[in-house]
Amino acid sequence: MKTNDNFPLISKELLDAIEECFPQRDFIAQTDHNVLVFHYGQRSVVNFLRSKYSEQNENILDKTS
């Protein structure tokens, strides 16, 4: 995956708000496949933003050292 240095800065507050809106959930075996796909798509976006946030903060620390 190509990194994009022009990606907007992500704040901790944004991550916390998104996590609250789209929390990790457990499902039973009978859960409809479409529900699972939709949920894991949302979580994929949350995980992507968390990864970008970490990457941005690592870069900040690297540049100030």
CHARMM internal coordinates of N, CA and C (Angstrom, degrees):
IC EDIT
DIST 1 N 1 CA 1.4537
DIST 1 CA 1 C 1.5240
ANGL 1 N 1 CA 1 C 108.74
DIST 1 C 2 N 1.2989
ANGL 1 CA 1 C 2 N 116.11
DIHE 1 N 1 CA 1 C 2 N 129.96
DIST 2 N 2 CA 1.4503
ANGL 1 C 2 N 2 CA 121.27
DIHE 1 CA 1 C 2 N 2 CA 179.34
DIST 2 CA 2 C 1.5230
ANGL 2 N 2 CA 2 C 109.84
DIHE 1 C 2 N 2 CA 2 C -78.07
DIST 2 C 3 N 1.3479
ANGL 2 CA 2 C 3 N 116.48
DIHE 2 N 2 CA 2 C 3 N 133.15
DIST 3 N 3 CA 1.4645
ANGL 2 C 3 N 3 CA 119.33
DIHE 2 CA 2 C 3 N 3 CA 177.73
DIST 3 CA 3 C 1.5198
ANGL 3 N 3 CA 3 C 108.92
DIHE 2 C 3 N 3 CA 3 C -83.15
DIST 3 C 4 N 1.3063
ANGL 3 CA 3 C 4 N 115.99
DIHE 3 N 3 CA 3 C 4 N 148.67
DIST 4 N 4 CA 1.4562
ANGL 3 C 4 N 4 CA 122.20
DIHE 3 CA 3 C 4 N 4 CA -179.26
DIST 4 CA 4 C 1.5193
ANGL 4 N 4 CA 4 C 108.12
DIHE 3 C 4 N 4 CA 4 C -117.02
DIST 4 C 5 N 1.3337
ANGL 4 CA 4 C 5 N 116.50
DIHE 4 N 4 CA 4 C 5 N 106.97
DIST 5 N 5 CA 1.4583
ANGL 4 C 5 N 5 CA 120.56
DIHE 4 CA 4 C 5 N 5 CA -179.05
DIST 5 CA 5 C 1.5208
ANGL 5 N 5 CA 5 C 112.40
DIHE 4 C 5 N 5 CA 5 C -69.02
DIST 5 C 6 N 1.3146
ANGL 5 CA 5 C 6 N 117.96
DIHE 5 N 5 CA 5 C 6 N -13.23
DIST 6 N 6 CA 1.4622
ANGL 5 C 6 N 6 CA 121.74
DIHE 5 CA 5 C 6 N 6 CA -178.96
DIST 6 CA 6 C 1.5261
ANGL 6 N 6 CA 6 C 112.00
DIHE 5 C 6 N 6 CA 6 C -94.55
DIST 6 C 7 N 1.3196
ANGL 6 CA 6 C 7 N 117.70
DIHE 6 N 6 CA 6 C 7 N 9.71
DIST 7 N 7 CA 1.4653
ANGL 6 C 7 N 7 CA 120.27
DIHE 6 CA 6 C 7 N 7 CA -179.67
DIST 7 CA 7 C 1.5239
ANGL 7 N 7 CA 7 C 108.23
DIHE 6 C 7 N 7 CA 7 C -65.71
DIST 7 C 8 N 1.3332
ANGL 7 CA 7 C 8 N 119.24
DIHE 7 N 7 CA 7 C 8 N 136.77
DIST 8 N 8 CA 1.4742
ANGL 7 C 8 N 8 CA 121.43
DIHE 7 CA 7 C 8 N 8 CA -179.23
DIST 8 CA 8 C 1.5235
ANGL 8 N 8 CA 8 C 111.59
DIHE 7 C 8 N 8 CA 8 C -59.33
DIST 8 C 9 N 1.3200
ANGL 8 CA 8 C 9 N 115.48
DIHE 8 N 8 CA 8 C 9 N 148.80
DIST 9 N 9 CA 1.4565
ANGL 8 C 9 N 9 CA 119.96
DIHE 8 CA 8 C 9 N 9 CA 177.79
DIST 9 CA 9 C 1.5252
ANGL 9 N 9 CA 9 C 110.08
DIHE 8 C 9 N 9 CA 9 C -65.47
DIST 9 C 10 N 1.3148
ANGL 9 CA 9 C 10 N 115.16
DIHE 9 N 9 CA 9 C 10 N 139.83
DIST 10 N 10 CA 1.4571
ANGL 9 C 10 N 10 CA 121.79
DIHE 9 CA 9 C 10 N 10 CA -179.46
DIST 10 CA 10 C 1.5216
ANGL 10 N 10 CA 10 C 108.07
DIHE 9 C 10 N 10 CA 10 C -110.10
DIST 10 C 11 N 1.3175
ANGL 10 CA 10 C 11 N 115.97
DIHE 10 N 10 CA 10 C 11 N 129.28
DIST 11 N 11 CA 1.4631
ANGL 10 C 11 N 11 CA 119.98
DIHE 10 CA 10 C 11 N 11 CA -179.70
DIST 11 CA 11 C 1.5205
ANGL 11 N 11 CA 11 C 110.77
DIHE 10 C 11 N 11 CA 11 C -93.29
DIST 11 C 12 N 1.3165
ANGL 11 CA 11 C 12 N 115.83
DIHE 11 N 11 CA 11 C 12 N 156.90
DIST 12 N 12 CA 1.4660
ANGL 11 C 12 N 12 CA 122.13
DIHE 11 CA 11 C 12 N 12 CA 175.22
DIST 12 CA 12 C 1.5257
ANGL 12 N 12 CA 12 C 109.78
DIHE 11 C 12 N 12 CA 12 C -61.01
DIST 12 C 13 N 1.3174
ANGL 12 CA 12 C 13 N 116.77
DIHE 12 N 12 CA 12 C 13 N -37.18
DIST 13 N 13 CA 1.4644
ANGL 12 C 13 N 13 CA 121.41
DIHE 12 CA 12 C 13 N 13 CA 179.50
DIST 13 CA 13 C 1.5314
ANGL 13 N 13 CA 13 C 111.21
DIHE 12 C 13 N 13 CA 13 C -62.15
DIST 13 C 14 N 1.3217
ANGL 13 CA 13 C 14 N 116.65
DIHE 13 N 13 CA 13 C 14 N -41.58
DIST 14 N 14 CA 1.4612
ANGL 13 C 14 N 14 CA 120.42
DIHE 13 CA 13 C 14 N 14 CA 177.70
DIST 14 CA 14 C 1.5249
ANGL 14 N 14 CA 14 C 110.51
DIHE 13 C 14 N 14 CA 14 C -62.92
DIST 14 C 15 N 1.3209
ANGL 14 CA 14 C 15 N 116.65
DIHE 14 N 14 CA 14 C 15 N -46.28
DIST 15 N 15 CA 1.4631
ANGL 14 C 15 N 15 CA 119.99
DIHE 14 CA 14 C 15 N 15 CA 179.06
DIST 15 CA 15 C 1.5175
ANGL 15 N 15 CA 15 C 111.98
DIHE 14 C 15 N 15 CA 15 C -59.53
DIST 15 C 16 N 1.3150
ANGL 15 CA 15 C 16 N 116.69
DIHE 15 N 15 CA 15 C 16 N -44.12
DIST 16 N 16 CA 1.4662
ANGL 15 C 16 N 16 CA 120.75
DIHE 15 CA 15 C 16 N 16 CA 179.81
DIST 16 CA 16 C 1.5311
ANGL 16 N 16 CA 16 C 111.10
DIHE 15 C 16 N 16 CA 16 C -62.96
DIST 16 C 17 N 1.3302
ANGL 16 CA 16 C 17 N 116.67
DIHE 16 N 16 CA 16 C 17 N -40.74
DIST 17 N 17 CA 1.4646
ANGL 16 C 17 N 17 CA 120.97
DIHE 16 CA 16 C 17 N 17 CA 179.61
DIST 17 CA 17 C 1.5238
ANGL 17 N 17 CA 17 C 111.20
DIHE 16 C 17 N 17 CA 17 C -66.29
DIST 17 C 18 N 1.3142
ANGL 17 CA 17 C 18 N 117.32
DIHE 17 N 17 CA 17 C 18 N -42.31
DIST 18 N 18 CA 1.4662
ANGL 17 C 18 N 18 CA 121.17
DIHE 17 CA 17 C 18 N 18 CA 179.25
DIST 18 CA 18 C 1.5250
ANGL 18 N 18 CA 18 C 110.34
DIHE 17 C 18 N 18 CA 18 C -66.27
DIST 18 C 19 N 1.3262
ANGL 18 CA 18 C 19 N 116.08
DIHE 18 N 18 CA 18 C 19 N -41.10
DIST 19 N 19 CA 1.4636
ANGL 18 C 19 N 19 CA 120.15
DIHE 18 CA 18 C 19 N 19 CA 177.81
DIST 19 CA 19 C 1.5322
ANGL 19 N 19 CA 19 C 110.58
DIHE 18 C 19 N 19 CA 19 C -60.88
DIST 19 C 20 N 1.3168
ANGL 19 CA 19 C 20 N 116.95
DIHE 19 N 19 CA 19 C 20 N -37.98
DIST 20 N 20 CA 1.4620
ANGL 19 C 20 N 20 CA 120.94
DIHE 19 CA 19 C 20 N 20 CA 179.02
DIST 20 CA 20 C 1.5369
ANGL 20 N 20 CA 20 C 110.93
DIHE 19 C 20 N 20 CA 20 C -68.88
DIST 20 C 21 N 1.3163
ANGL 20 CA 20 C 21 N 116.84
DIHE 20 N 20 CA 20 C 21 N -38.06
DIST 21 N 21 CA 1.4681
ANGL 20 C 21 N 21 CA 120.64
DIHE 20 CA 20 C 21 N 21 CA 179.71
DIST 21 CA 21 C 1.5280
ANGL 21 N 21 CA 21 C 112.67
DIHE 20 C 21 N 21 CA 21 C -72.85
DIST 21 C 22 N 1.3299
ANGL 21 CA 21 C 22 N 116.01
DIHE 21 N 21 CA 21 C 22 N -33.95
DIST 22 N 22 CA 1.4674
ANGL 21 C 22 N 22 CA 121.74
DIHE 21 CA 21 C 22 N 22 CA -175.70
DIST 22 CA 22 C 1.5261
ANGL 22 N 22 CA 22 C 110.30
DIHE 21 C 22 N 22 CA 22 C -128.13
DIST 22 C 23 N 1.3407
ANGL 22 CA 22 C 23 N 117.23
DIHE 22 N 22 CA 22 C 23 N 67.09
DIST 23 N 23 CA 1.4591
ANGL 22 C 23 N 23 CA 119.95
DIHE 22 CA 22 C 23 N 23 CA -175.98
DIST 23 CA 23 C 1.5289
ANGL 23 N 23 CA 23 C 112.28
DIHE 22 C 23 N 23 CA 23 C -71.17
DIST 23 C 24 N 1.3231
ANGL 23 CA 23 C 24 N 115.34
DIHE 23 N 23 CA 23 C 24 N 156.64
DIST 24 N 24 CA 1.4639
ANGL 23 C 24 N 24 CA 121.25
DIHE 23 CA 23 C 24 N 24 CA 173.53
DIST 24 CA 24 C 1.5204
ANGL 24 N 24 CA 24 C 108.05
DIHE 23 C 24 N 24 CA 24 C -65.76
DIST 24 C 25 N 1.3166
ANGL 24 CA 24 C 25 N 117.09
DIHE 24 N 24 CA 24 C 25 N 135.86
DIST 25 N 25 CA 1.4620
ANGL 24 C 25 N 25 CA 121.21
DIHE 24 CA 24 C 25 N 25 CA -178.80
DIST 25 CA 25 C 1.5191
ANGL 25 N 25 CA 25 C 110.16
DIHE 24 C 25 N 25 CA 25 C -128.72
DIST 25 C 26 N 1.3131
ANGL 25 CA 25 C 26 N 115.23
DIHE 25 N 25 CA 25 C 26 N 155.33
DIST 26 N 26 CA 1.4548
ANGL 25 C 26 N 26 CA 121.95
DIHE 25 CA 25 C 26 N 26 CA 171.85
DIST 26 CA 26 C 1.5237
ANGL 26 N 26 CA 26 C 107.66
DIHE 25 C 26 N 26 CA 26 C -102.46
DIST 26 C 27 N 1.3214
ANGL 26 CA 26 C 27 N 116.16
DIHE 26 N 26 CA 26 C 27 N 147.53
DIST 27 N 27 CA 1.4576
ANGL 26 C 27 N 27 CA 120.97
DIHE 26 CA 26 C 27 N 27 CA -178.23
DIST 27 CA 27 C 1.5172
ANGL 27 N 27 CA 27 C 109.80
DIHE 26 C 27 N 27 CA 27 C -125.75
DIST 27 C 28 N 1.3114
ANGL 27 CA 27 C 28 N 114.62
DIHE 27 N 27 CA 27 C 28 N 157.19
DIST 28 N 28 CA 1.4619
ANGL 27 C 28 N 28 CA 119.71
DIHE 27 CA 27 C 28 N 28 CA 174.16
DIST 28 CA 28 C 1.5268
ANGL 28 N 28 CA 28 C 108.54
DIHE 27 C 28 N 28 CA 28 C -88.95
DIST 28 C 29 N 1.3142
ANGL 28 CA 28 C 29 N 116.36
DIHE 28 N 28 CA 28 C 29 N 163.93
DIST 29 N 29 CA 1.4646
ANGL 28 C 29 N 29 CA 120.94
DIHE 28 CA 28 C 29 N 29 CA -176.78
DIST 29 CA 29 C 1.5232
ANGL 29 N 29 CA 29 C 112.98
DIHE 28 C 29 N 29 CA 29 C -60.47
DIST 29 C 30 N 1.3185
ANGL 29 CA 29 C 30 N 117.38
DIHE 29 N 29 CA 29 C 30 N -27.16
DIST 30 N 30 CA 1.4714
ANGL 29 C 30 N 30 CA 121.16
DIHE 29 CA 29 C 30 N 30 CA -176.82
DIST 30 CA 30 C 1.5303
ANGL 30 N 30 CA 30 C 113.25
DIHE 29 C 30 N 30 CA 30 C -86.78
DIST 30 C 31 N 1.3143
ANGL 30 CA 30 C 31 N 118.38
DIHE 30 N 30 CA 30 C 31 N 3.88
DIST 31 N 31 CA 1.4686
ANGL 30 C 31 N 31 CA 120.90
DIHE 30 CA 30 C 31 N 31 CA -178.66
DIST 31 CA 31 C 1.5264
ANGL 31 N 31 CA 31 C 109.76
DIHE 30 C 31 N 31 CA 31 C -62.76
DIST 31 C 32 N 1.3167
ANGL 31 CA 31 C 32 N 115.28
DIHE 31 N 31 CA 31 C 32 N 135.51
DIST 32 N 32 CA 1.4614
ANGL 31 C 32 N 32 CA 121.90
DIHE 31 CA 31 C 32 N 32 CA -179.92
DIST 32 CA 32 C 1.5262
ANGL 32 N 32 CA 32 C 111.06
DIHE 31 C 32 N 32 CA 32 C -58.08
DIST 32 C 33 N 1.2978
ANGL 32 CA 32 C 33 N 116.25
DIHE 32 N 32 CA 32 C 33 N 138.12
DIST 33 N 33 CA 1.4693
ANGL 32 C 33 N 33 CA 122.46
DIHE 32 CA 32 C 33 N 33 CA -178.63
DIST 33 CA 33 C 1.5296
ANGL 33 N 33 CA 33 C 111.74
DIHE 32 C 33 N 33 CA 33 C -56.86
DIST 33 C 34 N 1.3272
ANGL 33 CA 33 C 34 N 117.59
DIHE 33 N 33 CA 33 C 34 N -41.09
DIST 34 N 34 CA 1.4664
ANGL 33 C 34 N 34 CA 120.76
DIHE 33 CA 33 C 34 N 34 CA -179.47
DIST 34 CA 34 C 1.5321
ANGL 34 N 34 CA 34 C 111.70
DIHE 33 C 34 N 34 CA 34 C -63.10
DIST 34 C 35 N 1.3162
ANGL 34 CA 34 C 35 N 117.30
DIHE 34 N 34 CA 34 C 35 N -36.37
DIST 35 N 35 CA 1.4624
ANGL 34 C 35 N 35 CA 121.45
DIHE 34 CA 34 C 35 N 35 CA 177.36
DIST 35 CA 35 C 1.5274
ANGL 35 N 35 CA 35 C 109.72
DIHE 34 C 35 N 35 CA 35 C -64.77
DIST 35 C 36 N 1.3298
ANGL 35 CA 35 C 36 N 115.89
DIHE 35 N 35 CA 35 C 36 N -43.33
DIST 36 N 36 CA 1.4676
ANGL 35 C 36 N 36 CA 120.21
DIHE 35 CA 35 C 36 N 36 CA 178.45
DIST 36 CA 36 C 1.5254
ANGL 36 N 36 CA 36 C 111.67
DIHE 35 C 36 N 36 CA 36 C -62.30
DIST 36 C 37 N 1.3105
ANGL 36 CA 36 C 37 N 116.14
DIHE 36 N 36 CA 36 C 37 N -46.85
DIST 37 N 37 CA 1.4688
ANGL 36 C 37 N 37 CA 120.56
DIHE 36 CA 36 C 37 N 37 CA -178.87
DIST 37 CA 37 C 1.5237
ANGL 37 N 37 CA 37 C 110.43
DIHE 36 C 37 N 37 CA 37 C -61.45
DIST 37 C 38 N 1.3204
ANGL 37 CA 37 C 38 N 116.81
DIHE 37 N 37 CA 37 C 38 N -43.96
DIST 38 N 38 CA 1.4642
ANGL 37 C 38 N 38 CA 120.92
DIHE 37 CA 37 C 38 N 38 CA 179.74
DIST 38 CA 38 C 1.5308
ANGL 38 N 38 CA 38 C 110.75
DIHE 37 C 38 N 38 CA 38 C -61.80
DIST 38 C 39 N 1.3303
ANGL 38 CA 38 C 39 N 116.43
DIHE 38 N 38 CA 38 C 39 N -47.31
DIST 39 N 39 CA 1.4615
ANGL 38 C 39 N 39 CA 120.49
DIHE 38 CA 38 C 39 N 39 CA -179.61
DIST 39 CA 39 C 1.5259
ANGL 39 N 39 CA 39 C 111.60
DIHE 38 C 39 N 39 CA 39 C -62.27
DIST 39 C 40 N 1.3142
ANGL 39 CA 39 C 40 N 117.19
DIHE 39 N 39 CA 39 C 40 N -47.31
DIST 40 N 40 CA 1.4599
ANGL 39 C 40 N 40 CA 119.55
DIHE 39 CA 39 C 40 N 40 CA -177.48
DIST 40 CA 40 C 1.5281
ANGL 40 N 40 CA 40 C 111.65
DIHE 39 C 40 N 40 CA 40 C -70.36
DIST 40 C 41 N 1.3205
ANGL 40 CA 40 C 41 N 117.78
DIHE 40 N 40 CA 40 C 41 N -23.65
DIST 41 N 41 CA 1.4622
ANGL 40 C 41 N 41 CA 120.20
DIHE 40 CA 40 C 41 N 41 CA 171.50
DIST 41 CA 41 C 1.5238
ANGL 41 N 41 CA 41 C 110.88
DIHE 40 C 41 N 41 CA 41 C -67.10
DIST 41 C 42 N 1.3381
ANGL 41 CA 41 C 42 N 116.08
DIHE 41 N 41 CA 41 C 42 N -42.90
DIST 42 N 42 CA 1.4642
ANGL 41 C 42 N 42 CA 119.81
DIHE 41 CA 41 C 42 N 42 CA 176.48
DIST 42 CA 42 C 1.5259
ANGL 42 N 42 CA 42 C 110.33
DIHE 41 C 42 N 42 CA 42 C -61.72
DIST 42 C 43 N 1.3171
ANGL 42 CA 42 C 43 N 116.27
DIHE 42 N 42 CA 42 C 43 N -45.99
DIST 43 N 43 CA 1.4620
ANGL 42 C 43 N 43 CA 120.40
DIHE 42 CA 42 C 43 N 43 CA -178.43
DIST 43 CA 43 C 1.5227
ANGL 43 N 43 CA 43 C 111.31
DIHE 42 C 43 N 43 CA 43 C -65.59
DIST 43 C 44 N 1.3065
ANGL 43 CA 43 C 44 N 117.26
DIHE 43 N 43 CA 43 C 44 N -30.26
DIST 44 N 44 CA 1.4568
ANGL 43 C 44 N 44 CA 120.75
DIHE 43 CA 43 C 44 N 44 CA 176.92
DIST 44 CA 44 C 1.5293
ANGL 44 N 44 CA 44 C 110.39
DIHE 43 C 44 N 44 CA 44 C -62.90
DIST 44 C 45 N 1.3206
ANGL 44 CA 44 C 45 N 116.70
DIHE 44 N 44 CA 44 C 45 N -40.20
DIST 45 N 45 CA 1.4681
ANGL 44 C 45 N 45 CA 120.98
DIHE 44 CA 44 C 45 N 45 CA 177.53
DIST 45 CA 45 C 1.5285
ANGL 45 N 45 CA 45 C 110.17
DIHE 44 C 45 N 45 CA 45 C -66.85
DIST 45 C 46 N 1.3259
ANGL 45 CA 45 C 46 N 117.51
DIHE 45 N 45 CA 45 C 46 N -43.46
DIST 46 N 46 CA 1.4730
ANGL 45 C 46 N 46 CA 121.11
DIHE 45 CA 45 C 46 N 46 CA 177.74
DIST 46 CA 46 C 1.5264
ANGL 46 N 46 CA 46 C 109.52
DIHE 45 C 46 N 46 CA 46 C -59.52
DIST 46 C 47 N 1.3286
ANGL 46 CA 46 C 47 N 117.09
DIHE 46 N 46 CA 46 C 47 N -45.88
DIST 47 N 47 CA 1.4656
ANGL 46 C 47 N 47 CA 120.75
DIHE 46 CA 46 C 47 N 47 CA 179.99
DIST 47 CA 47 C 1.5226
ANGL 47 N 47 CA 47 C 112.10
DIHE 46 C 47 N 47 CA 47 C -64.32
DIST 47 C 48 N 1.3327
ANGL 47 CA 47 C 48 N 116.95
DIHE 47 N 47 CA 47 C 48 N -38.84
DIST 48 N 48 CA 1.4589
ANGL 47 C 48 N 48 CA 121.14
DIHE 47 CA 47 C 48 N 48 CA 177.05
DIST 48 CA 48 C 1.5262
ANGL 48 N 48 CA 48 C 110.97
DIHE 47 C 48 N 48 CA 48 C -61.18
DIST 48 C 49 N 1.3386
ANGL 48 CA 48 C 49 N 116.29
DIHE 48 N 48 CA 48 C 49 N -46.02
DIST 49 N 49 CA 1.4626
ANGL 48 C 49 N 49 CA 120.08
DIHE 48 CA 48 C 49 N 49 CA -179.56
DIST 49 CA 49 C 1.5300
ANGL 49 N 49 CA 49 C 111.33
DIHE 48 C 49 N 49 CA 49 C -66.43
DIST 49 C 50 N 1.3240
ANGL 49 CA 49 C 50 N 117.28
DIHE 49 N 49 CA 49 C 50 N -37.06
DIST 50 N 50 CA 1.4768
ANGL 49 C 50 N 50 CA 119.98
DIHE 49 CA 49 C 50 N 50 CA 175.95
DIST 50 CA 50 C 1.5264
ANGL 50 N 50 CA 50 C 110.15
DIHE 49 C 50 N 50 CA 50 C -63.23
DIST 50 C 51 N 1.3169
ANGL 50 CA 50 C 51 N 116.88
DIHE 50 N 50 CA 50 C 51 N -40.80
DIST 51 N 51 CA 1.4616
ANGL 50 C 51 N 51 CA 121.49
DIHE 50 CA 50 C 51 N 51 CA 178.49
DIST 51 CA 51 C 1.5324
ANGL 51 N 51 CA 51 C 110.86
DIHE 50 C 51 N 51 CA 51 C -63.62
DIST 51 C 52 N 1.3230
ANGL 51 CA 51 C 52 N 116.35
DIHE 51 N 51 CA 51 C 52 N -45.06
DIST 52 N 52 CA 1.4754
ANGL 51 C 52 N 52 CA 120.45
DIHE 51 CA 51 C 52 N 52 CA 178.08
DIST 52 CA 52 C 1.5259
ANGL 52 N 52 CA 52 C 110.79
DIHE 51 C 52 N 52 CA 52 C -62.65
DIST 52 C 53 N 1.3340
ANGL 52 CA 52 C 53 N 116.58
DIHE 52 N 52 CA 52 C 53 N -41.14
DIST 53 N 53 CA 1.4606
ANGL 52 C 53 N 53 CA 121.49
DIHE 52 CA 52 C 53 N 53 CA 178.51
DIST 53 CA 53 C 1.5314
ANGL 53 N 53 CA 53 C 109.70
DIHE 52 C 53 N 53 CA 53 C -59.86
DIST 53 C 54 N 1.3112
ANGL 53 CA 53 C 54 N 116.70
DIHE 53 N 53 CA 53 C 54 N -46.79
DIST 54 N 54 CA 1.4678
ANGL 53 C 54 N 54 CA 120.75
DIHE 53 CA 53 C 54 N 54 CA 179.01
DIST 54 CA 54 C 1.5218
ANGL 54 N 54 CA 54 C 111.04
DIHE 53 C 54 N 54 CA 54 C -62.43
DIST 54 C 55 N 1.3060
ANGL 54 CA 54 C 55 N 115.53
DIHE 54 N 54 CA 54 C 55 N -44.04
DIST 55 N 55 CA 1.4721
ANGL 54 C 55 N 55 CA 120.95
DIHE 54 CA 54 C 55 N 55 CA 178.75
DIST 55 CA 55 C 1.5242
ANGL 55 N 55 CA 55 C 110.79
DIHE 54 C 55 N 55 CA 55 C -60.41
DIST 55 C 56 N 1.3168
ANGL 55 CA 55 C 56 N 116.98
DIHE 55 N 55 CA 55 C 56 N -44.40
DIST 56 N 56 CA 1.4644
ANGL 55 C 56 N 56 CA 120.75
DIHE 55 CA 55 C 56 N 56 CA -179.87
DIST 56 CA 56 C 1.5252
ANGL 56 N 56 CA 56 C 111.40
DIHE 55 C 56 N 56 CA 56 C -64.71
DIST 56 C 57 N 1.3147
ANGL 56 CA 56 C 57 N 117.32
DIHE 56 N 56 CA 56 C 57 N -39.21
DIST 57 N 57 CA 1.4581
ANGL 56 C 57 N 57 CA 120.38
DIHE 56 CA 56 C 57 N 57 CA -179.69
DIST 57 CA 57 C 1.5186
ANGL 57 N 57 CA 57 C 111.98
DIHE 56 C 57 N 57 CA 57 C -73.94
DIST 57 C 58 N 1.3179
ANGL 57 CA 57 C 58 N 118.29
DIHE 57 N 57 CA 57 C 58 N -34.23
DIST 58 N 58 CA 1.4619
ANGL 57 C 58 N 58 CA 120.97
DIHE 57 CA 57 C 58 N 58 CA 173.84
DIST 58 CA 58 C 1.5173
ANGL 58 N 58 CA 58 C 109.92
DIHE 57 C 58 N 58 CA 58 C -63.14
DIST 58 C 59 N 1.3287
ANGL 58 CA 58 C 59 N 115.94
DIHE 58 N 58 CA 58 C 59 N -42.16
DIST 59 N 59 CA 1.4630
ANGL 58 C 59 N 59 CA 120.11
DIHE 58 CA 58 C 59 N 59 CA 179.59
DIST 59 CA 59 C 1.5271
ANGL 59 N 59 CA 59 C 110.90
DIHE 58 C 59 N 59 CA 59 C -64.25
DIST 59 C 60 N 1.3087
ANGL 59 CA 59 C 60 N 117.49
DIHE 59 N 59 CA 59 C 60 N -38.54
DIST 60 N 60 CA 1.4671
ANGL 59 C 60 N 60 CA 121.06
DIHE 59 CA 59 C 60 N 60 CA 178.51
DIST 60 CA 60 C 1.5140
ANGL 60 N 60 CA 60 C 109.59
DIHE 59 C 60 N 60 CA 60 C -62.43
DIST 60 C 61 N 1.3265
ANGL 60 CA 60 C 61 N 116.28
DIHE 60 N 60 CA 60 C 61 N -46.15
DIST 61 N 61 CA 1.4738
ANGL 60 C 61 N 61 CA 120.00
DIHE 60 CA 60 C 61 N 61 CA -179.93
DIST 61 CA 61 C 1.5190
ANGL 61 N 61 CA 61 C 111.23
DIHE 60 C 61 N 61 CA 61 C -65.28
DIST 61 C 62 N 1.3151
ANGL 61 CA 61 C 62 N 117.74
DIHE 61 N 61 CA 61 C 62 N -39.75
DIST 62 N 62 CA 1.4607
ANGL 61 C 62 N 62 CA 121.26
DIHE 61 CA 61 C 62 N 62 CA 179.72
DIST 62 CA 62 C 1.5211
ANGL 62 N 62 CA 62 C 111.75
DIHE 61 C 62 N 62 CA 62 C -63.78
DIST 62 C 63 N 1.3261
ANGL 62 CA 62 C 63 N 117.55
DIHE 62 N 62 CA 62 C 63 N -37.49
DIST 63 N 63 CA 1.4562
ANGL 62 C 63 N 63 CA 122.10
DIHE 62 CA 62 C 63 N 63 CA -176.44
DIST 63 CA 63 C 1.5240
ANGL 63 N 63 CA 63 C 111.97
DIHE 62 C 63 N 63 CA 63 C -74.66
DIST 63 C 64 N 1.3356
ANGL 63 CA 63 C 64 N 118.19
DIHE 63 N 63 CA 63 C 64 N -26.36
DIST 64 N 64 CA 1.4632
ANGL 63 C 64 N 64 CA 120.26
DIHE 63 CA 63 C 64 N 64 CA -177.57
DIST 64 CA 64 C 1.5142
ANGL 64 N 64 CA 64 C 111.96
DIHE 63 C 64 N 64 CA 64 C -91.64
DIST 64 C 65 N 1.3417
ANGL 64 CA 64 C 65 N 118.07
DIHE 64 N 64 CA 64 C 65 N -10.36
DIST 65 N 65 CA 1.4666
ANGL 64 C 65 N 65 CA 120.51
DIHE 64 CA 64 C 65 N 65 CA -177.52
DIST 65 CA 65 C 1.5074
ANGL 65 N 65 CA 65 C 111.41
DIHE 64 C 65 N 65 CA 65 C -77.59
END
COOR INIT
IC SEED 1 N 1 CA 1 C
IC BUILD
